[in-house]
């Protein structure tokens, strides 16, 4: 059972990291426009890659 | 409270000011009533209008007797945040709101997952035996995770309930907050004394699901605000005025007065209605008229505010101020029509207040009865009733279905901008169609040619086509496919507002307006269609009918709509001949021609008075008011911004086909919502008596509640995946 005493605080730390990462992403405009990136591929003004 | 960001109109004559803002947090008819009562009681306030469906508050006040800060503060004191209607401040406010909603959902979701795992451990332990110390650790950890979820993610519910109670009214938030606080308090108490049940999983799961439901709902509401904002942005904030001494100055749009002479640069938007002072101008009136072709104007013509100057810089004399312009009056018409609509929303809110009151009454009754029979089980039974009756499945039933249908429609090329559009669309039995730009494209097509005796029609057509080849005018496209028989016109010049002039084989031809092309024996019947005339040496040679061409999928769409049992009407501002031709081609009876915006509204109102539910399909600014007046409306994606703002749906991709599919999807959606509501109600009816009898521990209630919500969401998801 003593492994649980290690794993539970570890899970809490991971939870805190996940929440911090999510909040960071929201604050850095990652969720502001979820459609544009998907549409970008259909836009015609792409330059062909240089070879 | 910062008042400067708010939209305020001051009437110079009477000194009265009018301010509009959104009241954030307004959810029910009670909220609207309390805002109206409180603000109306302030000194110096002339009138208050609160629109619940759009969350919009409009206050008329007298500047010396009252300040805007105090009005806004009084609204804020009731627990509603005044949000500016338009501009950067409004965008920033909505952005911030969306972000904090996302963060709340994120925290609640992550917390729920974590606690669910601990809960599985605890339940498994309850059957197989668990170390007391470990069970205690799991509970305490759960409590510390639940606390921020409750205080941060659950804040909207707690604050909403607190504001409701302070106003002595019952909103949807009250039973939710009661269940959350009771469940958390009891769980924390049980955790500390180390015996009894804990319900942390129920608390977080509850918050998570409710937040998602609310997020979906508020996303739909936002769509319509964006459209209004786009509309207001179509007018410039300032204009260039020419001073009496010949110099020019920048003035604010609001400061333009009748008689001012204004300069409009190439590519700029004409700020107000006015008379053209320069000899000729080419403008794009698509925003105002919906016709996307550029229009020639001669000096003295009336130009409409909102049109774009495509030609050389022009001057115009304002024939009114910004508020009396065509565009502004269109906006006013539309707003009035919009404000007449929110019946459905109000009915739903009244029902919600009753629902909440009965939930609370039922919980109290259950608590009372259990205290009588067996006080030790009173708490659990009451909590189970509160959680089980939580209108979660009920409140998700509609938004989940609407979101699914919206997603499906978006894939079909139809953008839904208002939440109740689908509900209304499902019930529609009559469709009113605009012609130009909706059933037809703005691409002109050459119709019948009438030539007089002097030259054969084919020769006239070839001459006209040869001249038009040299022109950039939109009408030239009508002649694009004509064989010009090797003709080589010389010295072709465009005479602004009149037409073209050019020399072919030594003869000077003119093509354009009738009075420009020449005089003489008229070869044309009365003006049933749009025409251009060809003349030489002052004699008329021929006239050409210019048709607008039907969209490729117009006939197919009309058939599909008729097959769906809908009655179709055409209402167009165009000439009788053109309208009749299109109607005959599509097999629609009794088309109405020469319809002004007001006539179209009269038609729609008359149909509504006969008990019909009307879908309006249009594209132009002149369709804005009638789009807003119809039960549900759809605008062409290529159409005017005003039409977009007024419409409930937009057709993307420059084709009509989406509307027929939208009707099918909306009907499917209505069936789905009914099914979902039946399921949610049925679940509540079965679960409540069982919970009231004390046979359901709160964790089963929470799982049941979640399962019923998940089932509702799953059904919606399945609907959105189905192919149309």
Interface residues (C-beta under 8 A of the other chain):
Chain A: X1 X4 X5 X8 X11 X12 X15 X18 X19 X22 X23 X26 X27 X31 X32
Chain B: X95 X98 X99 X102 X103 X106 X107 X110 X111 X114 X117 X131 X133 X134 X137 X138 X141 X145
